[in-house]
Amino acid sequence: MPIVAIYGFHGTFRGEAEYQYQHPELGASHKCMLFLAQPTDEQLSEAALAECVKYGFAEVEFSGYGPLQVEVLNTPQFKGFAGFYEEALREGSALVFYPK
């Protein structure tokens, strides 16, 4: 069964996204979290970068990585991330970008 890893990054939205989603304004730079379904808990930076590009981001600089500990999704502090976890398992990835 795949796991979901979280890759924190900062990037600039350049458009040309392969996915349909509520993307940021063209040219805007944001801190983001990529939820990536992957076969093991090994850090797969190249796969994560390829996924960021599919979301329309360039100038990606990773700031963190960690396998998602599923049990934290049951806590009040992190239950809001459950949908992103489920989307990543279903679709292969999910993206959260933080407004400036």
C-alpha positions, 0 to 999 in steps of 0.5 A: 500500500502506498504512503503519502509524503509531504514535501514543503516548498516555495515556488512561483506559479508560472501557469500551464498547469496540467491539473484543474484546480484553484491555482494562484495568480500568475507570477505569484510566489507561495509556500506550498505543501505537496502531498505525494503518494509513493510506494515507500517512505524514501524521499523522492525529490525528482518525482516531487519536482515533476509533480510541482511542475504539473501544478504549474510551479517553477523555481521550486525550492524544497524546504522539508520532507516527511512521510505523513503519520496518518494518526495525526489526521485524527487530532483537532490540529491536523484533521483539516489535512485529511482531505489532502491525504485522501486526494493524494491516495486517490489521485496521486497527489494534492497541493496546498498553497498558502496565500501571502 
